[in-house]
C-alpha cells in the first residue's frame, strides 16, 4: 500500500477532502522548507530571489485555479496583479508620506494606513471585485474569444492606471510602499492560497468548472450552468493573483503601471505549462524549476567569466529560452510534468493502490 | 458636414488597417483554430527588414517586393516548423505555442536589429496631404484604404474562384471530409500561412510607415487590434474580420471625437469597454460563425 502517491482524484467521503487538501499542502510545505533552507544556507544573501520565487509560486497557483479548471488561457491575470499591487500599495503607504507621494488622494484613503495582512486582503478583494464585474461578460464567450477578452481587460486596467493620476500617480512610479513582504508573510500566504485553491479544485465549484471545460454540452444537459461554473473560479483566481500583486508591491516598494504588462505573463505561463496546468502540485514544481532556470539565464544575460573566458551577455535570451521551452513542452508533453496528478497522502488502502 | 466626412475618412483609414490585420489572422484561425500571438512579429520583421533596404537606396517597389516575399516565407516557415505538429491540438495548446513562437521571433529580431527604435524612412509622396473639398486626406491613408480594397477583392476571388480557395474553404468547414476528399491538411496550411504572411507584410509596411519608428517589441499593438477585431466581428470568417476591423476603427475615431477633453486619455479603456458590451449582446461576434469563410 502506497501511503504517498500521485493521483488524479481524491477519495470520496468525509475524510476525502482532507486527503485532497493534504497533498498540495505537503508540497507547499516542502517548497517553503526548501526555500528556508536555501535562505539559511546562503546566510540571507539570496533573500530577494527566495521572496520573488514565493510570490511567483503564489501567482502560478492563482493562474492555475482559473486556467486549470476552465481551460481558458487568461492574459488578464497580469491586470489582477496590477490591481492588487496598486490597491495594496495605496492603502499601505504611511500617512506621513501620503502628502508627498499621493497628495490628491480622496480624503478617506489619505488617512488610511493598513498593516500588511489587511493590505493583502484589500489587494485580493479589489482584484476579485473587478473579476466579478467583468467576468459576468467575458465568461459568456467561447474559449478563444474569452482569452482575447481577458487581453482587453489588461489593456483597460493598464490604461486606467496610467491615467488616474490622483490615485495612482499615473505613469510615474508609485513609491513609498513599506517593504513588509517578509519570508513568513510570503510563504504563509502561499500555503494559504494552496489550501484555498485545492478546496476549489475538489469542491462542487471546481467539478462543475471542469465538466464545462471537458464537455460543455453534456455539462449543460446535466444541469450545470456555464456562466457561474466559469465565473467563480475566475473570481477566486483573481483574488489569489491580487494577493500576489499585493505581495509584489510590498516586496519591490516602487512600481509603475507598465511594470504589469504582457512581459509579466511569460514567467507565470511557462511555470504553469511546465508543471502541468491541471495540477496544483505541478504548479509549485513548475515554479521551482523555472525559477532556478531563470536565475541561471539571468546570470547569462549579465555576462560572466569562467577563468580566462569572458562570456558576453545575451540580452533577452531568457525569454527566447522560455519560448522554446513552451513549444517543446507542448509538443512532447502537453499536459506538463504532472498532468492532472496531485500528490496525495492516503492513510486508507484503496482498490488498485 | 465637412467635419463629419473628415471623421468618416479617418475611421475608414484606421478601420481598413484593422480589417487587413484581422483578415490575415482569421484565415489561419478558420483552418486550425489558432489565434496566432506571433502574428504581430511578422509585421515587425517586415518593417525592420525594410529599414536597411530603404536606407541602402534601393527603389521603393523593389523594397516592397523583397519585404513581402520575405514575410510570406517567414510565415510559411513558422507554420511548418511551429504549428504543423500541433494540427489537431486543442486551441489552448495552440494559443500558448504561438506565445512561445512570438518570444522566439522577438529574440531573433533583438539579435539582428538590436533594442533601439529604428526609423522607417518612407518615400516623400507618402507624407503628402491632399485636400479634397476641405477634407484633409493624408496620402498614406488613401493608399491604406485602396490597398485594403484590393486585398479584400483579391482574397475574395482567391477563396471563391480558385481551386486553392475551394480547398481552404473545405478544410475550414469540414476538415475531416476535406481530408477524405484528398485535400492535404499540410498543403492547405502552407497556403493559408502564405496568404496570412503576405497580408501581414502589406499591413506591416503600411502600419509602420504611419507610425514611423519600430522596435522588436512593437508587435503587441497590431496583434491586440487584430485580436479585438476578429472577436468583435466573429472568429474564423472573412466577413467578420472586415466588419470587426471597420467597427473597431469607427469606434476609436468616433470616441476620440465625442469624448470630452478630460476623458480623452481613457479612450483605449472606453473602446474596449464598448467592445465588451457589444460582445455581451452578441457573444459570437457581429457576424458570427456559420457564415462560411
Interface residues (C-beta under 8 A of the other chain):
Chain A: X71 X72 X73 X134 X137 X138 X140 X141 X142 X143 X144 X145 X147 X148 X149 X151 X152 X153 X155 X156 X159 X160 X162 X163 X262 X265 X266 X269 X273 X315 X316 X317 X319 X320 X322 X323 X324 X325 X326 X327 X330 X331 X334
Chain B: X29 X33 X35 X82 X85 X86 X89 X90 X91 X92 X93 X95 X96 X97 X99 X100 X101 X102 X103 X104 X106 X107 X108 X110 X111 X115 X220 X224 X227 X228 X230 X231 X235 X265 X266 X268 X269 X272 X273 X275 X276 X277 X279 X280 X283 X284 X285
